[in-house]
Amino acid sequence: MSMEPTAGRTGAGGRPSASAAAAPVEPIEQYADIDAIMARAGGENFPVALRVLPPRLRRHLEAIYGYARLVDNLGDEYPGDRTAALDWLEGQIDDLYAESPQHPVFRRLEATVRGFDIPRTPFDRLLAANRLDQTKTSYADWGELLGYCELSANPVGHLVLAVFEAATPDRTAASDSVCSGLQVLEHLQDIAEDAAAGRVYLPEADMERFGCSRADLAAAVAGEPLRALVAFEAGRAREMLEDGRALVASLRGYARLAVAGFVAGGLAGLDAIEAAGWEVLSATRKAGPLGLLRRFAPLYFGPAARRWSAA
């Protein structure tokens, strides 16, 4: 979930290098400027809050995005002590649930948390994923990577379903699949960037299977082993995103519209990678508006679904 502000140089594991750590850095509160955070919504693989949604729903979805983007920014890009920055963020969550939010992101979020009685667990899990990123730089196999997605991506789907008051066990399971698929897509798009920061989200077992080394991830252009590996992981992500078809068909009104946008964005992003011949190192492969629309229309209007009037 990516337009990026300038950050300090990083070393292994995405941590600031010694020179970056020694340089003056912005205070956390200043770095976490809400306008800069929200400006990045347009760079995501999916529409964060479709403009056709009513303002009240857009505000809630944007509030969720603001938190998710903030925790990622601090965990990935803050040029100072990132562990301290995440500690600061945890304190902001404490204040939110003590009904005294301090930072603008959390003041926005308060109405969403109170209005839908949302527990803090999803917020804590997103924070935990970014704490993990400070120390863990690789994943042994697909199951371990999916465990990371349970922290880094799936909680966002839980929050979205809460806003639409549409959570059921079946929908939550399908949402988890969609969100994990979106996370894998983002990992594929960011292979070069992550490798430069010392992180590899491609499962080690799969890299060995396809004869792909860490050095291959630093090349200017992806070689055949990496392309084959990307195609394989993209197939897994596509299979997970396909679970979104039943999820979309089960929803009504604005929930159906919004979730169709998320699923369509993921499928269109995978289409863009495939159209590039699975070459992901020389450029970030993202779908344009037409590619998104081509995926959205069958999801929303297709034979397996009816068009409902807005709730």
Summary of the structure (lengths in Angstrom):
residues: 311
radius of gyration: 19.1
end to end distance: 27.4
largest distance: 59.2
contacts: 1035
relative contact order: 0.11
helix: 67%
strand: 1%
